[in-house]
Amino acid sequence: MPPHSLMLPPSSFTGGTLMATSVLCRRLRSLPGWRNSLRQAQHVHTKPREEISDQEENKVSEHQDVSFRGGYRLHYNPSSYRRCTRNSAGSECQSDKDDEDERCFRAQAPPFWQQSNRYSVSCSRHLSSSNNTLLDLAFNKASESRTPSALSSNSEPVAPDVKVDPRAFLKCRPEYASLSLDLTQRPDPVEWVDVLPLLQKVSVLRDRMKPSDVSRLLVELSKLHPDRMPLLRSDHRFSMLLQYSVEHLGVFSELQLLEVLQSFVWLEIPSSHSMLEEYEAELLRRANQLTLHQLLLAADLWRCIGKRVPQFLQRFYVSAHHHVGQLGVPELVHLLYIIGEGRDCPKDLIRPVEQLLMRYLAQLYPEEVGTVCLGLFKSQTSLSEGAVTRIVDKALSFVTDMGDFAMVNVLKYMRFSYLYHKTWLEAMAQEVPRRAPQMGVPSLMHVTLTCSALHYRNVSILASVAERVPALVPHCRSKDSSKLLWGFGTLGFLPAQCPGFYPSLTEAMRQRKAEFHRFPEHLLTGLLGLAFVSEFPEDLVALALSPEFVDLALRNSKLELKKDLFTLDAAVALELPQWKGPRLGSELREEVAEMLWKFAQSEVCLKPEVLEAESALQDLLGGDKFVCKKMILPHTRSIDLEVHLDSNGQPVPVDLLCPKQSPTVIPSLQSWEKMNLGVTITDKLLAQLLKGKNSTDSLDSSVRVTATPRQRLPPDEGGRLFDSVLDLTNDMIETLTKPSRRGSTHQDPSHQGPIKLAVQISSRNHYCIHSQQLLGLHAMKRRHLKMAGYRVVELGHQEWSLTLRKSRAEKLSYLHCKIYDSL
């Protein structure tokens, strides 16, 4: 027998195994090379569990293929069994699966900079080493060049991580006991000596075991103390029992089949075990024979095991749709939980579920409302606006009784549904600051992300999150850090308002760089959030713009990251003029700029408020050659109307600066020689402006001139709009009645170049709701336009939308004030 076949898996080297170790040593002494083998086993034993690499684990584990009758071969590799400690919140392994992209993985061969970081978690979906060697070198170089970790300092106390229980709703009603497995109620544990007779029975009976024997033995073995489970899984007799269970699948009763599946949960059978494929096929075959409650229990057990079974779930959903009349409150809530964990809801099931939900809504408990919202959120299921509003109303009725997890789930579904519920958000302004000191990082991240998505800027909420987060940074995943930075940057919460917030999360991103291999979008999301508030950590920026990372982001991400890379690159060029680090290639920049412009031509350029502003400005300035509709800064992803004026305030042609545009977007150009500079004023136009006077009156008797300065509208939205009677000032009369002049205007030789104006037609989506605070991207755009030498002229959404309903003359007067007030 080769030496490795006698070695126990590393998980067996725990307290209370001295006798097993001594037996192992005595047997190894009789084998060649025993000293080296024992030394390696002891080396693994001295390491903490989390530091044992997959390769080391494989070296000390037993590998064999066990053959059984029927040609079925079971690959036996005890090291593939994970160890997962279940607690009152369910399973740690399971809680990591609440969001598909939130799972934490362990790398087989982490770079040296990662090995020294006890908080770092890397991906299991490994990339080719040949494709990523340069990327690893870029990571290493960035890590070596930066200052020592801020996380290792004692400036911020580290708060304990906060665990949540996604299955807390099962405690609300006793009916859930028949529909699910309570992970907090593990069977009373038995010791190893108590299961040895059971394993001996497997050896004696072998293929003479009946189905009832197999199911009973598995149920009894599942009661073994969790600490001894690795020893059980390393026993070849246990592997034989699993094989016999597969052979008896077809003759198990429905009850026995579910009992065996439940035992797999306590036995911690890994979700990747090939045997489970056979069980899934059998349950799929029997789906029509199972009751609705049995189907719910089977789906719940698969969830507890952690195996994705989309085919079984589809069959389950069909059965649920046929028996929708049998769904009571616990069945409906549990169904939505399963739908959420499966990340899919069949379209034909949405309407019946919504109707049942509205019927039972008044009977739901707080945690059940949270579970309903989470299931709808995870499955990306859209209900009608009225239904979502009623759900939030129900949550609001007992918000103070809701747990943090349930409350956050309501916020998640509001974010998905883009529902602005004023009363609920006002309640959050009270609840979040009160709860924040006890909330975990993911919950705080989702609170921030919902506020950001709904453009809801509340200082109390943001300040309480910013105060709590630095102490939780060691528990931050890259997803948490990046989305917190994005949310705060989007809502314009500046670094001066939260001194410890941005630096701590920036350092957290450095500590989690291993996760960027799998989630490159997290690095870009965090850096863009920082760019919104003019923060640029140069080591992370250099990493994000490095050719290796750019190639990784464009090839391996499921998301479209070109625009994010383009925005970051352009922001760096403007705000870091001395930047010597990497930049995007010109070909990629041109490709993204063209892509953005094509989208703008088909969408934004055709909006009525944009077309009307463009047309009125052309009339005001004397022709379409004086107005250029373009993306002045393509990386800001919005258009502007560019206008140039000379030092005397006269328009300068800008048509040569305009990109090629579709004839349906820009009206046909007119001859320059036929254009007049200024607006031709007639008695009829003046009468229309004066409104209160008779149009047949002479100009001298009709024009009411005041000596006071004209009313200027504030630069932001709001302010006084035009009254029904327009007071014309001396300056306005002089401007409106000036003679028309042909040809180019004289420019002051002391002025270097024209005055460049960027006329922006604002949307309410550019601002935080009920606020004059620009959202992050648009605030950055204003800043970048000024850096590029432009003066911003804003046509505020509220005032311009009201002006659109007025006469052409009033629009021209409004635009005239806006343009020349900017000077």
C-alpha positions in Angstrom: 0.0 0.0 0.0 1.5 3.4 -1.0 2.2 5.8 1.9 -0.2 8.4 0.8 -3.2 6.1 1.2 -2.6 5.9 4.9 -2.6 9.6 5.5 -5.6 11.4 7.0 -6.9 14.7 5.6 -5.7 17.8 7.3 -9.0 18.4 8.9 -8.6 15.3 11.0 -5.6 16.7 12.8 -7.7 18.4 15.5 -7.9 18.2 19.3 -8.7 14.7 20.6 -6.9 12.8 17.8 -3.7 12.0 19.6 -4.4 8.3 19.5 -5.1 8.3 15.8 -1.9 10.3 15.2 0.2 7.8 17.2 -1.3 4.9 15.2 -0.5 6.7 12.0 3.1 7.2 13.1 3.6 3.6 14.1 2.3 2.4 10.7 4.3 4.9 8.7 7.6 3.8 10.3 7.2 0.5 8.5 7.0 2.3 5.1 9.8 3.8 3.0 9.9 7.6 3.2 7.8 7.8 6.3 9.8 10.6 7.9 9.1 13.0 5.0 5.4 12.1 4.9 5.0 12.6 8.7 6.9 15.9 8.5 4.6 17.2 5.9 1.5 16.1 7.9 2.8 17.9 11.0 3.5 21.0 8.9 0.0 21.1 7.7 -1.3 20.6 11.2 0.6 23.6 12.6 -1.1 25.9 10.1 -4.4 27.6 10.8 -7.2 26.1 8.8 -7.7 29.2 6.6 -4.0 29.2 5.6 -3.9 25.7 4.2 -3.7 26.0 0.4 -5.6 23.6 -1.9 -2.4 22.1 -3.1 -1.2 21.3 0.5 -4.6 19.8 1.3 -4.5 17.6 -1.7 -1.0 16.3 -0.7 -2.3 14.9 2.5 -5.6 13.7 1.4 -6.6 10.2 0.1 -7.5 9.8 -3.6 -9.1 6.7 -4.9 -11.7 5.6 -7.3 -14.2 3.1 -5.8 -15.9 0.9 -8.4 -19.4 -0.6 -7.7 -21.7 -2.8 -9.7 -23.5 -1.2 -12.6 -20.3 0.5 -13.8 -20.7 3.5 -11.5 -17.4 4.9 -10.3 -17.2 7.3 -7.4 -14.2 9.5 -7.2 -13.1 9.5 -3.6 -11.2 12.7 -2.6 -11.9 13.7 1.0 -10.0 17.0 0.6 -12.9 18.2 -1.7 -15.2 18.2 1.2 -15.4 21.6 2.7 -15.8 22.3 6.3 -18.6 24.6 7.0 -19.7 25.6 10.5 -23.4 26.3 10.9 -24.6 28.7 13.4 -27.8 30.4 14.5 -27.8 32.4 11.4 -27.7 29.4 9.2 -24.7 28.4 7.3 -21.7 30.6 6.8 -21.2 29.0 3.4 -24.8 29.6 2.6 -24.8 33.2 3.7 -22.0 33.9 1.3 -24.3 32.9 -1.5 -27.0 35.5 -0.8 -25.7 37.4 -3.9 -24.1 35.6 -6.8 -21.4 38.1 -7.2 -20.8 38.6 -3.5 -19.2 35.1 -3.0 -15.7 34.9 -1.5 -13.2 32.6 -3.1 -9.8 31.3 -2.2 -7.0 31.3 -4.8 -4.8 28.3 -5.3 -1.6 30.3 -5.7 -2.1 33.8 -4.4 0.6 36.4 -5.2 3.0 37.2 -2.4 1.4 40.5 -1.6 -1.8 38.7 -0.9 -0.4 36.1 1.4 0.5 38.7 4.0 -3.0 40.0 4.0 -5.2 38.2 6.4 -8.3 39.9 5.2 -7.9 39.3 1.5 -10.1 36.8 -0.3 -9.5 35.9 -3.9 -11.4 34.2 -6.6 -11.9 30.5 -7.4 -12.5 31.1 -11.1 -8.8 31.2 -11.9 -7.5 33.0 -14.9 -4.7 31.6 -17.1 -1.4 32.3 -15.6 0.1 33.0 -19.0 -2.6 35.6 -19.7 -2.3 37.3 -16.3 1.4 37.2 -15.4 1.8 40.8 -16.4 -1.3 41.7 -14.5 0.1 40.0 -11.3 3.3 42.0 -11.8 1.3 45.2 -12.1 -0.6 44.3 -8.9 2.7 43.6 -7.1 4.4 46.8 -8.3 1.5 48.9 -7.1 1.5 47.1 -3.8 5.3 47.6 -3.3 5.2 51.3 -4.2 2.5 52.3 -1.8 2.8 53.2 1.8 2.2 50.7 4.6 -1.3 49.6 5.1 -3.6 51.9 7.0 -5.6 48.9 8.1 -2.6 47.6 10.1 -2.5 50.8 12.2 -4.4 51.2 15.4 -5.9 54.5 14.5 -9.4 52.9 14.0 -10.7 50.1 16.3 -11.9 47.1 14.3 -15.5 46.3 15.0 -16.7 42.7 14.9 -18.4 41.5 11.8 -22.2 41.5 11.8 -24.0 38.3 10.7 -27.5 38.3 9.3 -30.0 35.5 9.1 -31.6 35.3 5.7 -33.9 32.6 7.0 -35.2 34.4 10.1 -38.7 34.5 8.5 -39.0 30.7 9.2 -39.5 31.5 12.9 -42.6 33.5 12.2 -45.0 30.6 11.8 -45.0 26.9 12.8 -46.2 26.0 9.4 -42.8 26.6 7.9 -41.5 23.4 9.8 -43.0 21.2 7.1 -41.8 23.3 4.2 -38.2 23.8 5.2 -35.2 22.8 7.2 -34.4 24.8 10.3 -30.6 25.1 10.2 -30.5 26.3 13.8 -32.0 23.0 15.0 -29.2 20.5 14.4 -29.8 17.0 15.7 -28.3 16.2 19.1 -24.6 15.3 18.3 -23.2 11.8 18.8 -19.5 10.9 19.2 -17.3 9.0 16.8 -17.4 5.8 18.9 -21.2 5.8 18.4 -21.0 5.7 14.6 -18.3 3.1 14.3 -20.9 0.2 14.6 -22.9 1.9 11.9 -19.9 2.0 9.6 -19.1 -1.6 10.5 -22.6 -2.6 9.5 -22.0 -1.0 6.0 -18.9 -3.3 5.6 -20.9 -6.4 6.7 -24.1 -5.8 4.7 -22.6 -4.2 1.6 -24.9 -4.8 -1.4 -27.4 -6.7 0.8 -28.6 -3.4 2.3 -32.3 -2.5 1.8 -33.4 1.1 0.9 -34.6 1.5 4.5 -31.2 0.5 5.8 -29.4 3.0 3.6 -31.7 5.9 4.5 -31.6 5.1 8.2 -27.8 4.8 8.3 -27.3 8.1 6.5 -29.8 9.8 8.9 -28.0 8.3 11.9 -24.5 9.2 10.6 -25.7 12.8 10.0 -26.0 13.2 13.8 -22.2 13.0 14.3 -20.6 15.9 15.9 -19.6 18.5 13.3 -16.0 18.5 14.4 -15.8 14.8 13.5 -17.5 15.0 10.1 -14.1 15.2 8.2 -13.1 12.0 9.8 -16.3 10.4 8.6 -16.0 11.7 5.1 -12.5 10.3 4.9 -13.7 6.8 5.7 -14.1 4.5 2.6 -17.1 2.9 4.2 -19.0 6.2 4.1 -18.1 6.5 0.5 -19.5 3.0 -0.1 -22.7 4.0 1.7 -23.1 7.0 -0.6 -22.8 4.7 -3.6 -25.4 2.3 -2.3 -27.7 5.3 -1.8 -27.3 6.1 -5.5 -28.1 2.4 -6.4 -31.3 2.5 -4.4 -32.5 5.9 -5.7 -35.3 4.4 -7.8 -36.8 2.4 -5.0 -36.6 5.0 -2.2 -40.0 6.2 -1.1 -40.7 10.0 -1.4 -40.2 10.3 2.4 -36.9 8.3 2.3 -35.6 10.4 -0.6 -36.3 13.6 1.3 -34.8 12.2 4.5 -31.6 11.3 2.7 -31.4 14.7 1.0 -31.8 16.3 4.4 -29.0 14.2 5.9 -26.7 15.5 3.2 -27.2 19.0 4.7 -25.9 17.9 8.1 -23.2 15.7 6.5 -22.0 18.8 4.6 -21.8 17.1 1.3 -20.2 19.6 -1.1 -22.6 21.0 -3.7 -20.2 19.9 -6.5 -20.4 16.2 -5.5 -21.2 14.2 -8.7 -23.6 12.0 -6.7 -26.0 14.9 -6.3 -26.6 14.9 -10.1 -28.2 11.6 -9.7 -30.5 12.9 -6.9 -31.5 15.9 -8.9 -32.4 13.7 -11.9 -34.5 11.4 -9.6 -36.4 14.3 -8.0 -37.0 15.8 -11.4 -38.4 12.5 -12.6 -40.7 12.3 -9.5 -41.8 16.0 -9.5 -45.3 15.1 -10.6 -45.7 12.6 -7.8 -44.6 15.0 -5.0 -47.1 17.2 -3.2 -46.7 21.0 -3.2 -45.3 20.9 0.4 -42.8 18.2 -0.6 -41.6 20.2 -3.6 -41.1 23.2 -1.4 -39.1 21.1 1.1 -37.0 19.6 -1.7 -36.3 23.1 -3.1 -35.3 24.3 0.3 -33.0 21.3 0.9 -31.2 22.0 -2.4 -30.8 25.6 -1.2 -29.3 24.4 2.1 -26.9 22.1 0.3 -26.0 25.0 -2.0 -26.4 23.3 -5.3 -28.1 25.1 -8.2 -30.9 23.0 -9.7 -32.5 25.2 -12.4 -34.3 22.3 -14.1 -35.9 21.1 -10.9 -36.9 24.6 -10.0 -38.6 25.1 -13.4 -40.6 21.9 -12.9 -41.4 23.1 -9.4 -42.7 26.5 -10.7 -44.9 24.7 -13.2 -46.5 22.7 -10.4 -46.8 25.8 -8.2 -48.6 27.6 -11.0 -51.1 24.7 -11.4 -51.7 24.6 -7.7 -51.7 28.3 -7.0 -55.0 28.0 -5.2 -53.3 25.8 -2.5 -50.8 28.6 -1.6 -51.4 30.1 1.8 -49.3 32.7 3.4 -46.4 30.5 4.5 -46.4 28.7 1.1 -46.4 32.0 -0.8 -43.6 33.6 1.3 -41.4 30.4 1.0 -42.1 30.2 -2.7 -40.8 33.8 -3.1 -37.8 32.9 -1.0 -37.0 30.0 -3.3 -37.6 32.1 -6.4 -35.1 34.7 -5.1 -32.5 32.1 -4.3 -33.0 30.6 -7.8 -32.5 34.1 -9.4 -35.5 33.6 -11.7 -39.2 33.9 -11.8 -41.2 32.5 -14.8 -43.2 35.3 -16.5 -46.4 33.3 -16.3 -46.0 33.1 -12.5 -45.6 36.8 -11.8 -49.2 37.8 -12.2 -50.7 35.1 -9.9 -48.0 35.8 -7.3 -48.8 39.5 -7.3 -52.5 38.8 -6.9 -51.8 36.5 -4.0 -49.4 38.9 -2.4 -51.9 41.7 -2.5 -54.5 39.4 -1.0 -52.3 38.2 1.9 -50.3 41.4 2.4 -52.2 42.5 5.6 -51.3 39.1 7.2 -47.6 39.3 6.7 -45.2 39.7 9.6 -42.2 42.2 9.4 -39.6 39.5 8.5 -41.9 38.0 5.9 -42.2 41.4 4.2 -38.4 41.6 4.1 -38.2 38.0 2.6 -40.8 38.9 -0.1 -38.9 42.0 -1.1 -35.6 40.1 -1.2 -37.0 37.3 -3.3 -38.5 39.8 -5.8 -35.2 41.7 -5.8 -32.9 38.7 -6.4 -35.1 37.3 -9.1 -35.4 40.8 -10.8 -39.2 40.5 -10.8 -41.1 43.7 -11.5 -44.5 44.2 -10.0 -46.9 47.1 -10.8 -46.1 50.4 -9.2 -49.3 50.2 -7.1 -48.3 46.8 -5.7 -44.8 47.9 -4.8 -46.2 51.0 -3.1 -48.6 48.9 -1.0 -45.7 46.6 0.0 -43.7 49.5 1.2 -46.7 51.0 2.9 -47.1 47.7 4.8 -43.4 47.7 5.8 -43.8 51.3 6.9 -46.6 50.3 9.3 -44.2 48.3 11.4 -40.8 49.6 10.4 -39.7 50.0 14.0 -40.3 46.3 14.6 -38.5 45.1 11.5 -35.0 43.7 11.8 -32.1 45.4 10.0 -32.0 42.7 7.3 -35.7 43.0 6.5 -35.6 46.8 6.4 -32.6 46.7 4.0 -34.4 44.2 1.8 -37.3 46.7 1.4 -34.7 49.3 0.3 -33.2 46.9 -2.2 -36.6 46.3 -3.9 -37.3 50.0 -3.9 -34.0 50.5 -5.7 -34.8 47.9 -8.3 -38.3 49.3 -8.8 -37.1 52.9 -8.8 -39.8 53.7 -6.4 -39.5 57.0 -4.6 -41.6 56.6 -1.4 -41.2 59.9 0.4 -42.7 58.7 3.8 -40.5 55.6 3.9 -37.4 57.5 3.1 -38.2 60.1 5.8 -38.6 57.1 8.2 -35.1 55.9 7.1 -33.7 59.3 8.1 -34.7 58.3 11.6 -34.1 54.5 11.5 -30.7 54.3 9.8 -28.8 56.7 12.2 -30.3 54.8 15.1 -29.4 51.4 13.7 -26.1 52.1 11.9 -23.8 51.4 14.9 -25.1 47.8 14.9 -25.3 47.2 11.1 -22.9 45.3 9.0 -21.1 46.5 5.9 -23.3 44.9 3.3 -26.4 46.5 4.9 -24.8 49.9 5.0 -23.7 49.5 1.4 -27.3 48.7 0.3 -28.7 51.6 2.2 -26.2 53.9 0.5 -26.8 52.4 -2.9 -30.5 52.8 -2.6 -30.2 56.5 -1.7 -27.8 56.9 -4.6 -30.1 55.2 -7.1 -33.2 57.2 -5.9 -31.1 60.4 -5.9 -32.1 60.9 -2.2 -29.4 62.9 -0.4 -30.0 62.9 3.4 -27.1 64.1 5.5 -28.3 62.2 8.6 -28.2 58.9 6.8 -24.9 59.5 5.0 -23.2 60.8 8.1 -24.2 57.8 10.2 -22.9 55.4 7.5 -19.7 57.4 7.1 -19.1 57.3 10.8 -19.7 53.5 11.1 -17.9 52.2 8.0 -14.2 52.9 8.9 -14.4 50.5 11.9 -15.8 47.8 9.6 -13.3 48.1 6.8 -11.5 44.8 7.4 -14.8 43.1 6.7 -15.4 45.0 3.4 -15.5 43.0 0.2 -14.3 44.9 -2.9 -18.0 45.1 -3.9 -18.9 46.9 -0.6 -16.0 49.4 -0.8 -16.6 50.2 -4.5 -20.3 50.7 -4.1 -20.0 52.8 -1.0 -17.5 55.0 -2.7 -19.8 55.2 -5.8 -22.9 56.1 -3.7 -21.2 58.8 -1.6 -19.5 60.3 -4.7 -22.8 60.3 -6.6 -24.6 62.1 -3.8 -21.8 64.7 -3.6 -20.8 63.8 0.0 -17.3 65.5 0.0 -14.2 64.2 1.8 -14.2 67.2 4.1 -17.6 66.1 5.5 -16.3 62.6 6.4 -12.5 62.7 6.9 -12.0 59.0 7.6 -14.5 57.6 5.1 -12.8 57.9 1.8 -9.2 57.1 2.9 -10.3 53.9 4.8 -12.3 52.6 1.8 -9.6 53.4 -0.6 -7.2 51.4 1.6 -9.8 48.6 1.7 -9.7 48.4 -2.1 -6.0 48.0 -2.0 -6.3 45.2 0.5 -8.8 43.4 -1.8 -7.0 43.7 -5.1 -7.1 39.9 -5.6 -10.9 40.2 -6.1 -10.4 42.5 -9.1 -9.3 39.5 -11.1 -12.8 38.2 -11.1 -14.7 41.5 -10.6 -12.7 44.2 -12.5 -15.9 46.4 -12.5 -15.5 46.9 -8.7 -12.2 48.7 -9.1 -13.6 51.0 -11.8 -16.8 51.6 -9.8 -14.8 52.7 -6.7 -12.4 54.9 -8.7 -15.3 56.7 -10.5 -17.0 57.4 -7.2 -13.7 58.9 -6.0 -13.3 60.9 -9.2 -16.7 62.4 -8.7 -15.3 64.1 -5.6 -11.9 64.8 -7.2 -10.0 62.1 -5.4 -7.5 60.0 -7.4 -5.4 57.4 -5.6 -2.6 57.2 -8.1 -1.6 53.6 -7.4 -5.1 52.3 -8.0 -5.6 54.6 -11.0 -2.3 53.3 -12.5 -3.5 49.7 -12.0 -6.9 50.4 -13.6 -5.4 52.0 -16.7 -2.6 49.5 -17.1 -2.7 47.6 -20.4 -3.0 44.3 -18.6 -6.0 45.4 -16.5 -7.7 47.1 -19.4 -7.3 43.9 -21.4 -8.7 41.8 -18.5 -11.7 44.2 -18.0 -12.6 44.1 -21.7 -12.2 40.4 -22.1 -13.4 38.8 -18.9 -16.2 41.0 -17.5 -19.8 40.4 -18.4 -20.4 44.1 -18.2 -19.6 46.9 -20.7 -16.6 48.6 -19.0 -15.3 50.6 -22.0 -17.3 53.7 -21.0 -16.1 53.5 -17.4 -12.5 53.2 -18.5 -13.0 56.1 -20.9 -14.5 58.3 -18.2 -11.7 57.5 -15.7 -9.0 58.1 -18.3 -10.3 61.5 -19.4 -10.9 62.6 -15.7 -7.2 61.7 -15.0 -6.1 63.7 -18.0 -7.9 66.8 -16.9 -7.4 66.7 -13.1 -3.9 65.3 -13.0 -2.0 67.3 -15.7 1.3 66.0 -14.4 0.2 62.4 -14.7 3.0 60.1 -16.1 1.2 56.8 -15.6 -0.6 54.7 -18.2 -3.4 56.0 -20.4 -5.9 54.3 -22.7 -4.9 53.9 -26.3 -6.1 56.5 -28.7 -7.9 53.8 -30.8 -10.0 52.7 -27.8 -10.8 56.4 -26.8 -12.0 57.2 -30.3 -14.1 54.0 -30.4 -15.9 54.8 -27.2 -16.4 58.5 -28.1 -18.0 57.5 -31.4 -20.2 54.9 -29.6 -21.4 57.5 -27.1 -22.1 60.1 -29.8 -24.1 57.6 -31.9 -26.2 56.9 -28.8 -26.7 60.6 -28.1 -27.8 61.2 -31.7 -30.5 58.6 -31.4 -31.7 59.6 -28.0 -30.7 62.8 -26.2 -30.3 65.0 -29.4 -33.9 64.3 -30.4 -35.5 65.4 -27.2 -38.0 68.3 -27.7 -36.4 70.5 -25.1 -33.0 70.1 -26.8 -34.3 70.8 -30.3 -36.2 73.8 -29.1 -33.2 75.3 -27.3 -31.0 74.7 -30.3 -33.5 76.3 -32.7 -34.1 79.3 -30.5 -30.4 79.9 -29.9 -29.8 79.8 -33.7 -32.5 82.5 -34.1 -31.1 84.6 -31.3 -27.5 84.5 -32.5 -28.2 84.7 -36.2 -27.9 81.3 -37.7 -27.1 77.7 -37.2 -23.4 78.3 -37.7 -23.2 79.9 -34.3 -24.6 76.9 -32.4 -22.9 73.5 -32.3 -24.7 70.5 -30.7 -22.0 68.1 -29.6 -20.5 66.3 -26.6 -17.9 68.8 -25.6 -16.5 66.3 -23.1 -17.6 62.8 -24.4 -16.5 61.1 -21.2 -19.3 62.9 -19.3 -21.8 61.1 -21.5 -24.1 64.1 -22.2 -24.4 66.7 -24.9 -24.1 70.5 -24.9 -24.8 73.4 -27.2 -21.5 75.1 -27.8 -21.5 78.9 -28.4 -18.5 81.2 -29.0 -18.6 84.9 -28.4 -15.9 87.4 -29.1 -14.8 90.1 -26.6 -17.6 92.3 -27.7 -20.2 89.7 -27.1 -20.8 89.0 -30.7 -21.2 85.3 -31.8 -18.4 83.5 -33.6 -19.1 80.7 -36.0 -18.6 77.2 -34.5 -19.9 75.0 -37.3 -16.5 73.7 -38.1 -16.3 72.2 -34.6 -19.4 70.2 -35.0 -19.3 66.5 -35.6 -21.0 64.9 -38.6 -24.7 64.5 -37.7 -27.8 62.9 -39.1 -30.0 65.2 -41.1 -32.9 64.3 -38.8 -31.0 65.7 -35.8 -29.7 69.0 -37.2 -31.7 71.2 -39.6 -30.1 71.9 -43.0 -27.5 74.6 -43.0 -28.3 78.0 -44.4 -26.0 80.2 -46.4 -23.7 82.4 -44.2 -24.3 85.4 -46.4 -28.0 85.3 -45.8 -27.6 85.3 -42.0 -28.3 88.4 -39.9 -26.5 88.8 -36.6 -29.1 89.6 -33.9 -32.9 89.5 -34.0 -34.9 91.7 -36.3 -37.4 93.6 -34.1 -40.7 94.6 -35.5 -43.6 96.6 -34.0 -45.5 93.3 -34.0 -42.8 91.5 -32.0 -42.5 94.4 -29.5 -46.3 94.4 -29.1 -46.2 90.7 -28.4 -43.4 91.2 -25.8 -45.3 94.0 -24.0 -48.5 91.9 -23.9 -50.4 94.6 -21.9 -50.4 97.2 -24.6 -52.4 97.7 -27.8 -50.4 96.4 -30.8 -51.5 99.4 -32.8 -49.9 101.9 -30.4 -46.7 103.5 -31.5 -43.4 102.3 -30.2 -42.7 105.4 -28.1 -46.0 105.2 -26.3 -46.0 101.4 -25.7 -42.6 100.6 -24.4 -42.4 101.0 -20.7 -38.7 101.6 -19.7 -37.5 101.2 -16.2 -34.3 102.5 -14.7 -33.7 99.5 -12.4 -31.3 96.7 -13.5 -33.0 93.8 -15.2 -33.9 90.7 -13.1 -31.2 88.0 -13.4 -32.2 84.4 -12.9 -30.0 82.5 -10.5 -27.5 80.0 -12.2 -29.3 77.0 -10.8 -32.9 75.9 -11.1 -35.5 78.1 -9.6 -35.9 81.8 -9.6 -38.5 84.1 -11.0 -39.8 83.3 -14.4 -41.2 85.8 -16.8 -44.4 87.5 -15.8 -47.2 88.0 -18.2 -46.0 91.6 -18.7 -42.3 91.8 -19.5 -40.5 94.8 -18.0 -38.0 95.9 -20.7 -34.9 97.7 -19.4 -32.7 100.2 -21.2 -30.1 97.5 -21.9 -32.7 95.1 -23.3 -34.3 97.8 -25.5 -30.8 98.7 -26.8 -30.0 95.1 -27.5 -33.3 94.2 -29.1 -33.4 97.3 -31.3 -29.8 97.3 -32.4 -29.3 97.4 -36.2 -28.4 94.3 -38.0 -24.8 93.9 -39.0 -23.3 91.6 -41.6 -20.0 90.0 -41.7 -17.7 89.1 -38.8 -17.4 91.1 -35.7 -14.4 93.0 -34.5 -12.5 91.3 -31.6 -10.5 93.0 -28.9 -6.9 92.2 -29.7 -6.2 91.9 -25.9 -8.5 89.0 -25.6 -7.0 85.6 -26.4 -9.5 83.6 -28.4 -13.3 83.6 -28.1 -15.3 83.1 -25.0 -16.5 79.5 -25.0 -20.0 78.8 -23.6 -21.3 75.3 -22.9 -25.1 75.6 -22.8 -26.6 72.7 -20.9 -30.2 71.6 -21.0 -30.6 70.2 -17.5 -32.8 67.3 -16.5 -34.2 66.7 -13.0 -32.1 63.5 -13.2 -29.0 65.6 -13.0 -29.8 66.6 -9.4 -30.5 65.0 -6.1 -34.2 65.0 -5.5 -35.7 68.2 -4.1 -32.2 69.6 -4.0 -29.8 71.9 -5.9 -27.0 69.4 -5.4 -25.7 68.0 -8.7 -25.2 64.3 -8.9 -21.6 63.1 -9.0 -21.1 62.7 -12.8 -22.7 66.0 -13.6 -20.8 67.9 -10.8 -17.6 66.4 -12.3 -18.7 67.6 -15.7 -19.2 71.2 -14.6 -15.7 71.0 -13.0 -14.1 69.6 -16.1 -15.8 72.1 -18.4 -14.3 74.9 -16.4 -10.9 73.2 -16.5 -11.3 73.0 -20.3 -11.9 76.8 -20.5 -15.7 76.8 -20.8 -18.3 78.9 -19.1 -21.4 76.9 -18.2 -24.8 78.3 -19.1 -27.5 76.1 -17.6 -31.1 76.0 -18.9 -32.6 74.7 -15.7 -35.2 71.9 -16.1 -38.0 73.7 -14.3 -37.6 77.1 -15.8 -36.9 75.9 -19.3 -39.8 73.5 -19.3 -42.1 76.3 -18.3 -40.6 78.7 -20.9 -41.2 76.1 -23.6 -45.0 76.8 -23.2 -44.5 80.5 -23.8 -44.2 82.5 -27.0 -41.1 82.5 -29.2 -40.2 86.0 -28.2 -40.2 85.1 -24.5 -38.0 82.2 -25.2 -35.5 84.4 -27.1 -35.6 86.9 -24.2 -34.9 84.2 -21.7 -32.0 82.8 -23.7 -30.6 86.3 -24.2 -30.5 86.9 -20.5 -28.9 83.5 -19.9 -26.2 83.9 -22.5 -25.2 87.5 -21.7 -25.5 87.1 -17.9 -22.8 84.5 -18.2 -20.4 87.2 -19.3 
